[in-house]
Amino acid sequence: MATRPSSYAQLRAHLAEPVDAASLVALRVLFGVLMMIAVARFFANGWIASYYLEPDRFFTYAGFEWVKPWPGIGMYVHFAAMGACALLVALGRWYRPAMLAFGALFAYAHLCDKTNYLNHYYLVIVLSFVMAWLPLGGLRGPATVPRAALWAVRAQIAVVYVFGGIAKLQPDWLFHAQPLTAWLAGAGDVPVVGPLLVHPWAPYLLSWGAALFDLTIVAWLLWSRTRPFAYAVVILFHVLTARLFHLGMFPWIMTALATVFFAPDWPRRFLDWKPMAAAARAPALGRVATGVLAVHLALQVLLPLRSFAYPGPALWNEEGIRFGWNVMVMEKSGVADFIVRDPDSGREWRMPATAYWTRYQASMMATQPDMVLEAAHVVAADFRRRGVAHPEVRADVMVSLNGRPRARLVDPEVDLAAAGDTLLPYSWVLPPPQESPP
């Protein structure tokens, strides 16, 4: 009697089945084109100079302290190479090395300074990693890919949407409509919908609508009956957020990525596109690629969850919040000064953050405790070079979250020069103010 295959064996067989590669090939082209545009924006807006050449110091990621901007014209060459790799990705030429090189170059550029962290920069890095493992090379791409390749990309995009929705399930967003209330106050001049956006009920409607959108849009896109309407909502949602909130490339990247939830052959049916008729069937992903992608996707689920392991509101202490898809959930501003004391002489100095970093770096640092700690260590090292043997460094940091009055973020009595970085909660971060946002 034949033995019925186990559920695991059935799942493996299902994921190994070939499906039309057209949707992933189209996504590869769209991704490459969007990345070329992203690189061009860095040149056109002067961001290479302002982010990499003008600052004297940079905030580093743990384990990546060695990553520094190239001197001279090095960063311009770096971004030019990045754009060339994006072009090769779009064309499918030397696809895998081009995608790996693009991802490495993009990651290097954005590891140079923690100040410049954005969710969609992180998304570009992880998506480059995922797609580099997929057999999508060639100008016209393969005829088929294993179903697992399609679901690997779908899972990565689903993580962004779902955890973006989970991040919105908190009182400020749902019950106080912040920060949308603050952001929409000046939206009256938006064509057509502007007069509606300034009504008191509009931020609440949009806050709940955005949370519902993020939490459910993947399901609506996967269901063929609702897919056309769901994608129309995707376009409307991202066009509106692009117009209202100036989110850079993020809305356009997400609009392009959402096409991966369509039927695998949608480009050929929609565009009468037949570029793959003579192409050979793509090889299976292989155990190594499958294992790597499985571990990667597991980490993508675990990383956003780590913020729940820390006490206190994550929007205030920001512990575990980075890499967690906390998109548009807070408006935070702050100022920081450092009080340096020489215990041997009793002398004190008050050093504004702008004495060491650009105004933009200083403002971003002031709202994030791990960056405040790193800044305090930089100030201590500077005073040691000046001849102060054992400088004590305390931080005077005032922060406003979602329209609340400014409050102290850091205990001003703690010598941060003696505090070490750790994965444990920072004992010197003060609790948030109890006032509700306006």
RORO-766522 format. One line per field, with one value per residue (C-alpha): residue number from 1; x negated, y negated, z; chain; residue in three letters. Coordinates in nm, 2 decimals. Layout:
BEGIN
num: c(NUM,...)
x: c(X,...)
y: c(Y,...)
z: c(Z,...)
chaine: c(A,...)
residu: c(Ala,...)
***
This chain:
BEGIN
num: c(1,2,3,4,5,6,7,8,9,10,11,12,13,14,15,16,17,18,19,20,21,22,23,24,25,26,27,28,29,30,31,32,33,34,35,36,37,38,39,40,41,42,43,44,45,46,47,48,49,50,51,52,53,54,55,56,57,58,59,60,61,62,63,64,65,66,67,68,69,70,71,72,73,74,75,76,77,78,79,80,81,82,83,84,85,86,87,88,89,90,91,92,93,94,95,96,97,98,99,100,101,102,103,104,105,106,107,108,109,110,111,112,113,114,115,116,117,118,119,120,121,122,123,124,125,126,127,128,129,130,131,132,133,134,135,136,137,138,139,140,141,142,143,144,145,146,147,148,149,150,151,152,153,154,155,156,157,158,159,160,161,162,163,164,165,166,167,168,169,170,171,172,173,174,175,176,177,178,179,180,181,182,183,184,185,186,187,188,189,190,191,192,193,194,195,196,197,198,199,200,201,202,203,204,205,206,207,208,209,210,211,212,213,214,215,216,217,218,219,220,221,222,223,224,225,226,227,228,229,230,231,232,233,234,235,236,237,238,239,240,241,242,243,244,245,246,247,248,249,250,251,252,253,254,255,256,257,258,259,260,261,262,263,264,265,266,267,268,269,270,271,272,273,274,275,276,277,278,279,280,281,282,283,284,285,286,287,288,289,290,291,292,293,294,295,296,297,298,299,300,301,302,303,304,305,306,307,308,309,310,311,312,313,314,315,316,317,318,319,320,321,322,323,324,325,326,327,328,329,330,331,332,333,334,335,336,337,338,339,340,341,342,343,344,345,346,347,348,349,350,351,352,353,354,355,356,357,358,359,360,361,362,363,364,365,366,367,368,369,370,371,372,373,374,375,376,377,378,379,380,381,382,383,384,385,386,387,388,389,390,391,392,393,394,395,396,397,398,399,400,401,402,403,404,405,406,407,408,409,410,411,412,413,414,415,416,417,418,419,420,421,422,423,424,425,426,427,428,429,430,431,432,433,434,435,436,437,438)
x: c(0.00,-0.14,-0.23,-0.06,-0.31,-0.35,-0.23,-0.59,-0.66,-0.34,-0.45,-0.79,-0.65,-0.40,-0.68,-0.90,-0.63,-0.71,-0.50,-0.52,-0.82,-0.66,-0.55,-0.89,-1.07,-0.84,-0.92,-1.29,-1.26,-1.05,-1.29,-1.59,-1.43,-1.31,-1.66,-1.81,-1.57,-1.66,-2.03,-1.96,-1.78,-2.09,-2.29,-2.02,-1.93,-2.29,-2.24,-2.57,-2.75,-2.51,-2.50,-2.85,-3.09,-2.97,-2.95,-3.26,-3.13,-2.88,-2.66,-2.75,-2.57,-2.69,-2.94,-2.97,-3.19,-3.44,-3.19,-3.29,-3.22,-3.49,-3.71,-3.71,-3.49,-3.47,-3.10,-3.01,-3.18,-3.01,-2.66,-2.75,-2.84,-2.52,-2.32,-2.51,-2.42,-2.06,-2.06,-2.21,-1.94,-1.67,-1.82,-1.88,-2.25,-2.48,-2.17,-2.28,-2.62,-2.46,-2.19,-2.44,-2.67,-2.38,-2.26,-2.61,-2.67,-2.33,-2.38,-2.73,-2.61,-2.33,-2.54,-2.77,-2.54,-2.25,-2.11,-1.99,-1.79,-1.46,-1.23,-1.24,-1.62,-1.61,-1.34,-1.57,-1.85,-1.65,-1.47,-1.80,-1.91,-1.60,-1.59,-1.96,-1.89,-1.62,-1.68,-1.57,-1.87,-1.86,-1.72,-1.38,-1.41,-1.33,-1.01,-0.93,-1.05,-0.98,-0.67,-0.89,-1.06,-0.74,-0.63,-0.97,-0.91,-0.55,-0.63,-0.89,-0.64,-0.36,-0.59,-0.62,-0.25,-0.14,-0.39,-0.33,0.03,-0.06,-0.27,0.04,0.24,0.15,0.34,0.17,0.26,0.61,0.75,0.57,0.51,0.15,-0.07,0.19,0.37,0.05,-0.05,0.29,0.32,0.16,0.32,0.60,0.43,0.42,0.63,0.98,0.95,0.78,1.09,1.19,0.86,0.87,1.20,1.15,1.28,1.04,0.73,0.93,1.08,0.74,0.57,0.81,0.82,0.44,0.42,0.70,0.52,0.19,0.34,0.56,0.43,0.22,0.53,0.73,0.45,0.42,0.79,0.85,1.21,1.10,0.75,0.84,1.02,0.75,0.47,0.68,0.68,0.30,0.25,0.48,0.33,-0.03,0.03,0.21,-0.06,-0.32,-0.14,-0.07,-0.38,-0.67,-0.79,-1.04,-1.05,-0.86,-0.51,-0.63,-0.84,-0.54,-0.31,-0.55,-0.61,-0.24,-0.22,-0.39,-0.05,0.11,0.13,-0.22,-0.15,0.01,-0.24,-0.19,0.19,0.21,-0.05,-0.03,-0.39,-0.55,-0.92,-0.97,-0.83,-1.16,-1.32,-1.42,-1.27,-1.44,-1.63,-1.51,-1.62,-1.83,-1.86,-2.11,-1.90,-1.58,-1.74,-1.89,-1.56,-1.37,-1.61,-1.59,-1.21,-1.21,-1.43,-1.21,-0.92,-1.13,-1.30,-0.98,-0.86,-1.16,-1.03,-0.76,-1.03,-1.12,-0.93,-0.76,-0.63,-0.86,-0.78,-0.94,-1.24,-1.28,-1.43,-1.39,-1.20,-1.45,-1.40,-1.04,-0.84,-0.72,-0.61,-0.46,-0.36,-0.53,-0.63,-0.92,-1.16,-1.42,-1.73,-2.03,-2.32,-2.60,-2.73,-3.10,-3.26,-3.62,-3.60,-3.96,-3.93,-3.55,-3.53,-3.22,-3.14,-2.81,-2.84,-2.56,-2.52,-2.57,-2.93,-3.00,-2.73,-2.53,-2.19,-2.01,-2.23,-2.19,-1.81,-1.78,-2.02,-1.83,-1.52,-1.70,-1.86,-2.11,-2.24,-2.25,-2.47,-2.70,-2.72,-2.81,-3.10,-3.22,-3.21,-3.40,-3.67,-3.70,-3.76,-4.01,-4.21,-4.19,-4.36,-4.07,-4.16,-3.83,-3.55,-3.19,-2.93,-2.56,-2.29,-2.03,-1.78,-1.43,-1.19,-0.84,-0.64,-0.33,-0.26,-0.31,-0.51,-0.88,-1.00,-1.33,-1.43,-1.74,-1.82,-2.05,-2.22,-2.36,-2.72,-2.67,-3.05,-3.05,-2.75,-2.79,-2.57,-2.36,-2.06,-1.90,-1.67,-1.84,-1.80,-1.87,-1.59,-1.31,-0.95,-0.74,-0.51,-0.15,0.02,0.23,0.13,0.33)
y: c(0.00,-0.34,-0.57,-0.91,-1.19,-1.39,-1.75,-1.87,-1.67,-1.81,-2.16,-2.11,-1.97,-2.26,-2.52,-2.34,-2.35,-2.58,-2.90,-3.17,-3.40,-3.70,-3.88,-3.84,-3.95,-4.26,-4.33,-4.30,-4.56,-4.79,-4.76,-4.83,-5.14,-5.28,-5.23,-5.42,-5.70,-5.69,-5.72,-6.01,-6.19,-6.17,-6.34,-6.60,-6.70,-6.73,-6.46,-6.29,-6.61,-6.69,-6.33,-6.21,-6.51,-6.79,-6.61,-6.57,-6.27,-5.99,-5.77,-5.41,-5.08,-4.82,-4.59,-4.83,-5.10,-5.04,-5.16,-5.52,-5.74,-5.73,-6.05,-6.30,-6.20,-5.85,-5.86,-6.01,-5.71,-5.48,-5.61,-5.60,-5.24,-5.18,-5.33,-5.12,-4.80,-4.91,-4.94,-4.59,-4.46,-4.62,-4.47,-4.13,-4.14,-3.96,-3.97,-3.80,-3.97,-4.30,-4.26,-4.15,-4.44,-4.69,-4.57,-4.58,-4.93,-5.05,-4.89,-5.04,-5.39,-5.37,-5.21,-5.51,-5.71,-5.59,-5.94,-5.87,-5.55,-5.53,-5.23,-5.22,-5.22,-4.91,-4.76,-4.82,-4.64,-4.33,-4.31,-4.32,-4.03,-3.83,-3.88,-3.81,-3.45,-3.41,-3.28,-3.60,-3.66,-3.72,-4.01,-3.84,-3.63,-3.26,-3.10,-2.97,-2.99,-2.77,-2.88,-2.93,-3.22,-3.40,-3.34,-3.46,-3.80,-3.81,-3.72,-4.00,-4.26,-4.12,-4.17,-4.54,-4.59,-4.37,-4.51,-4.86,-4.80,-4.64,-4.95,-5.17,-4.97,-5.21,-5.50,-5.80,-5.67,-5.53,-5.75,-6.08,-6.06,-6.17,-6.25,-6.28,-6.57,-6.77,-6.67,-6.75,-7.09,-7.25,-7.02,-7.26,-7.35,-7.00,-6.98,-6.84,-6.67,-6.95,-7.11,-6.77,-6.70,-6.99,-6.88,-6.75,-6.41,-6.36,-6.26,-6.00,-5.85,-5.83,-5.69,-5.40,-5.36,-5.34,-5.08,-4.87,-4.91,-4.79,-4.50,-4.37,-4.48,-4.17,-3.94,-4.16,-4.15,-3.78,-3.72,-3.73,-3.87,-4.17,-4.22,-4.49,-4.70,-4.64,-4.76,-5.07,-5.14,-5.07,-5.33,-5.59,-5.53,-5.57,-5.86,-6.04,-5.97,-6.08,-6.41,-6.48,-6.36,-6.38,-6.02,-6.01,-5.69,-5.48,-5.51,-5.44,-5.14,-4.99,-5.05,-4.86,-4.58,-4.52,-4.38,-4.06,-3.96,-3.94,-3.62,-3.51,-3.56,-3.90,-4.09,-3.85,-3.86,-4.24,-4.35,-4.07,-4.02,-3.70,-3.73,-3.40,-3.15,-3.00,-3.03,-2.72,-2.63,-2.78,-2.55,-2.49,-2.72,-2.45,-2.37,-2.64,-2.92,-2.79,-2.76,-3.11,-3.27,-3.08,-3.20,-3.56,-3.56,-3.43,-3.71,-3.96,-3.84,-3.84,-4.17,-4.38,-4.18,-4.26,-4.60,-4.43,-4.28,-4.62,-4.80,-5.13,-5.28,-5.21,-5.54,-5.72,-5.50,-5.37,-5.04,-4.77,-5.01,-5.03,-4.77,-4.72,-4.89,-5.17,-5.38,-5.73,-5.65,-5.94,-6.31,-6.35,-6.65,-6.73,-6.93,-6.81,-6.97,-6.79,-6.90,-6.79,-6.79,-6.74,-6.57,-6.66,-7.03,-7.08,-7.27,-7.23,-7.30,-7.30,-7.17,-7.20,-6.89,-7.12,-7.17,-6.82,-6.73,-6.90,-7.05,-6.76,-6.50,-6.67,-6.69,-6.32,-6.21,-6.40,-6.18,-5.84,-5.72,-5.49,-5.78,-6.01,-5.75,-5.73,-6.11,-6.13,-5.89,-6.10,-6.41,-6.23,-6.12,-6.48,-6.61,-6.33,-6.46,-6.81,-6.68,-6.60,-6.26,-6.14,-6.35,-6.30,-6.36,-6.42,-6.49,-6.76,-6.63,-6.77,-6.58,-6.63,-6.33,-6.37,-6.72,-6.68,-6.95,-6.88,-6.66,-6.51,-6.20,-6.12,-6.14,-6.45,-6.31,-6.00,-6.01,-5.86,-5.85,-5.56,-5.39,-5.11,-5.01,-4.70,-4.51,-4.55,-4.84,-5.17,-5.25,-5.62,-5.68,-5.86,-5.76,-5.96,-6.24,-6.13,-6.41,-6.31,-6.46,-6.76)
z: c(0.00,-0.10,0.19,0.18,0.17,0.49,0.51,0.50,0.18,0.02,0.11,-0.03,-0.35,-0.38,-0.33,-0.59,-0.86,-1.15,-1.20,-1.46,-1.40,-1.57,-1.25,-1.09,-1.41,-1.43,-1.06,-1.13,-1.41,-1.20,-0.90,-1.12,-1.28,-0.94,-0.79,-1.08,-1.01,-0.64,-0.72,-0.95,-0.67,-0.45,-0.72,-0.82,-0.46,-0.34,-0.07,-0.13,-0.02,0.27,0.41,0.35,0.29,0.51,0.85,1.05,1.24,1.19,1.41,1.36,1.38,1.62,1.44,1.15,1.31,1.02,0.76,0.67,0.37,0.11,0.09,-0.19,-0.48,-0.35,-0.25,-0.60,-0.76,-0.51,-0.61,-0.98,-0.94,-0.76,-1.05,-1.30,-1.10,-1.09,-1.47,-1.50,-1.27,-1.48,-1.80,-1.64,-1.74,-1.50,-1.28,-0.96,-0.93,-1.02,-0.76,-0.49,-0.58,-0.58,-0.24,-0.09,-0.23,-0.11,0.24,0.27,0.19,0.45,0.72,0.71,0.94,1.16,1.13,0.78,0.86,0.68,0.65,0.28,0.27,0.49,0.26,-0.05,0.13,0.24,-0.09,-0.28,-0.06,-0.12,-0.50,-0.54,-0.45,-0.71,-1.07,-1.26,-1.49,-1.86,-2.06,-2.09,-1.78,-1.73,-1.84,-1.49,-1.14,-0.84,-0.65,-0.35,-0.53,-0.58,-0.22,-0.08,-0.23,-0.13,0.22,0.24,0.12,0.35,0.65,0.57,0.54,0.83,1.08,0.95,1.06,1.39,1.47,1.43,1.69,1.97,2.15,1.98,1.63,1.69,1.97,1.93,1.55,1.60,1.42,1.14,1.31,1.31,0.96,0.80,0.96,0.65,0.39,0.29,-0.03,-0.17,-0.49,-0.46,-0.12,0.06,0.22,0.35,0.51,0.75,0.91,1.27,1.18,0.88,1.08,1.28,0.96,0.79,1.10,1.13,0.75,0.73,1.00,0.84,0.50,0.62,0.81,0.54,0.20,0.14,0.18,-0.06,-0.32,-0.30,-0.36,-0.73,-0.69,-0.49,-0.64,-0.90,-0.64,-0.38,-0.62,-0.70,-0.33,-0.32,-0.59,-0.42,-0.08,-0.19,-0.42,-0.14,0.11,-0.14,-0.20,0.17,0.35,0.11,0.17,-0.11,-0.31,-0.05,-0.20,-0.55,-0.43,-0.25,-0.54,-0.77,-0.52,-0.46,-0.82,-0.69,-0.54,-0.88,-1.08,-1.18,-1.55,-1.53,-1.74,-2.04,-2.01,-1.94,-2.19,-2.44,-2.35,-2.48,-2.41,-2.25,-2.50,-2.59,-2.25,-2.06,-1.73,-1.43,-1.20,-0.85,-0.57,-0.41,-0.04,0.04,-0.12,0.04,0.38,0.36,0.25,0.53,0.79,0.65,0.65,1.01,1.12,0.94,1.16,1.48,1.44,1.46,1.76,1.97,2.06,2.27,2.49,2.62,2.90,2.82,2.50,2.20,2.04,2.34,2.43,2.07,2.20,1.94,1.71,1.42,1.15,1.27,1.00,1.22,0.92,0.98,1.34,1.52,1.50,1.73,1.78,2.03,2.13,2.32,2.50,2.68,3.02,3.06,3.41,3.50,3.85,3.91,3.87,3.91,3.59,3.37,3.00,2.82,2.47,2.22,1.99,1.69,1.81,1.69,1.43,1.16,1.26,1.10,1.27,1.61,1.58,1.48,1.76,2.03,1.99,2.00,2.32,2.16,1.96,2.26,2.43,2.14,2.12,2.49,2.43,2.14,2.36,2.63,2.38,2.26,2.61,2.68,2.38,2.53,2.84,3.07,3.21,3.33,3.18,3.30,3.04,3.12,2.86,2.87,2.62,2.57,2.34,2.21,2.09,1.88,1.98,2.36,2.55,2.56,2.84,2.94,2.76,2.96,3.33,3.36,3.67,3.49,3.36,3.01,2.96,3.21,3.06,2.81,2.52,2.58,2.45,2.79,2.86,2.92,3.29,3.23,2.99,3.18,3.15,2.89,2.99,3.08,2.89,2.60,2.27,2.15)
chaine: c(A,A,A,A,A,A,A,A,A,A,A,A,A,A,A,A,A,A,A,A,A,A,A,A,A,A,A,A,A,A,A,A,A,A,A,A,A,A,A,A,A,A,A,A,A,A,A,A,A,A,A,A,A,A,A,A,A,A,A,A,A,A,A,A,A,A,A,A,A,A,A,A,A,A,A,A,A,A,A,A,A,A,A,A,A,A,A,A,A,A,A,A,A,A,A,A,A,A,A,A,A,A,A,A,A,A,A,A,A,A,A,A,A,A,A,A,A,A,A,A,A,A,A,A,A,A,A,A,A,A,A,A,A,A,A,A,A,A,A,A,A,A,A,A,A,A,A,A,A,A,A,A,A,A,A,A,A,A,A,A,A,A,A,A,A,A,A,A,A,A,A,A,A,A,A,A,A,A,A,A,A,A,A,A,A,A,A,A,A,A,A,A,A,A,A,A,A,A,A,A,A,A,A,A,A,A,A,A,A,A,A,A,A,A,A,A,A,A,A,A,A,A,A,A,A,A,A,A,A,A,A,A,A,A,A,A,A,A,A,A,A,A,A,A,A,A,A,A,A,A,A,A,A,A,A,A,A,A,A,A,A,A,A,A,A,A,A,A,A,A,A,A,A,A,A,A,A,A,A,A,A,A,A,A,A,A,A,A,A,A,A,A,A,A,A,A,A,A,A,A,A,A,A,A,A,A,A,A,A,A,A,A,A,A,A,A,A,A,A,A,A,A,A,A,A,A,A,A,A,A,A,A,A,A,A,A,A,A,A,A,A,A,A,A,A,A,A,A,A,A,A,A,A,A,A,A,A,A,A,A,A,A,A,A,A,A,A,A,A,A,A,A,A,A,A,A,A,A,A,A,A,A,A,A,A,A,A,A,A,A,A,A,A,A,A,A,A,A,A,A,A,A,A,A,A,A,A,A,A,A,A,A,A,A,A,A,A,A,A,A,A,A,A,A,A,A,A,A,A,A,A,A,A,A,A,A,A,A)
residu: c(Met,Ala,Thr,Arg,Pro,Ser,Ser,Tyr,Ala,Gln,Leu,Arg,Ala,His,Leu,Ala,Glu,Pro,Val,Asp,Ala,Ala,Ser,Leu,Val,Ala,Leu,Arg,Val,Leu,Phe,Gly,Val,Leu,Met,Met,Ile,Ala,Val,Ala,Arg,Phe,Phe,Ala,Asn,Gly,Trp,Ile,Ala,Ser,Tyr,Tyr,Leu,Glu,Pro,Asp,Arg,Phe,Phe,Thr,Tyr,Ala,Gly,Phe,Glu,Trp,Val,Lys,Pro,Trp,Pro,Gly,Ile,Gly,Met,Tyr,Val,His,Phe,Ala,Ala,Met,Gly,Ala,Cys,Ala,Leu,Leu,Val,Ala,Leu,Gly,Arg,Trp,Tyr,Arg,Pro,Ala,Met,Leu,Ala,Phe,Gly,Ala,Leu,Phe,Ala,Tyr,Ala,His,Leu,Cys,Asp,Lys,Thr,Asn,Tyr,Leu,Asn,His,Tyr,Tyr,Leu,Val,Ile,Val,Leu,Ser,Phe,Val,Met,Ala,Trp,Leu,Pro,Leu,Gly,Gly,Leu,Arg,Gly,Pro,Ala,Thr,Val,Pro,Arg,Ala,Ala,Leu,Trp,Ala,Val,Arg,Ala,Gln,Ile,Ala,Val,Val,Tyr,Val,Phe,Gly,Gly,Ile,Ala,Lys,Leu,Gln,Pro,Asp,Trp,Leu,Phe,His,Ala,Gln,Pro,Leu,Thr,Ala,Trp,Leu,Ala,Gly,Ala,Gly,Asp,Val,Pro,Val,Val,Gly,Pro,Leu,Leu,Val,His,Pro,Trp,Ala,Pro,Tyr,Leu,Leu,Ser,Trp,Gly,Ala,Ala,Leu,Phe,Asp,Leu,Thr,Ile,Val,Ala,Trp,Leu,Leu,Trp,Ser,Arg,Thr,Arg,Pro,Phe,Ala,Tyr,Ala,Val,Val,Ile,Leu,Phe,His,Val,Leu,Thr,Ala,Arg,Leu,Phe,His,Leu,Gly,Met,Phe,Pro,Trp,Ile,Met,Thr,Ala,Leu,Ala,Thr,Val,Phe,Phe,Ala,Pro,Asp,Trp,Pro,Arg,Arg,Phe,Leu,Asp,Trp,Lys,Pro,Met,Ala,Ala,Ala,Ala,Arg,Ala,Pro,Ala,Leu,Gly,Arg,Val,Ala,Thr,Gly,Val,Leu,Ala,Val,His,Leu,Ala,Leu,Gln,Val,Leu,Leu,Pro,Leu,Arg,Ser,Phe,Ala,Tyr,Pro,Gly,Pro,Ala,Leu,Trp,Asn,Glu,Glu,Gly,Ile,Arg,Phe,Gly,Trp,Asn,Val,Met,Val,Met,Glu,Lys,Ser,Gly,Val,Ala,Asp,Phe,Ile,Val,Arg,Asp,Pro,Asp,Ser,Gly,Arg,Glu,Trp,Arg,Met,Pro,Ala,Thr,Ala,Tyr,Trp,Thr,Arg,Tyr,Gln,Ala,Ser,Met,Met,Ala,Thr,Gln,Pro,Asp,Met,Val,Leu,Glu,Ala,Ala,His,Val,Val,Ala,Ala,Asp,Phe,Arg,Arg,Arg,Gly,Val,Ala,His,Pro,Glu,Val,Arg,Ala,Asp,Val,Met,Val,Ser,Leu,Asn,Gly,Arg,Pro,Arg,Ala,Arg,Leu,Val,Asp,Pro,Glu,Val,Asp,Leu,Ala,Ala,Ala,Gly,Asp,Thr,Leu,Leu,Pro,Tyr,Ser,Trp,Val,Leu,Pro,Pro,Pro,Gln,Glu,Ser,Pro,Pro)
***
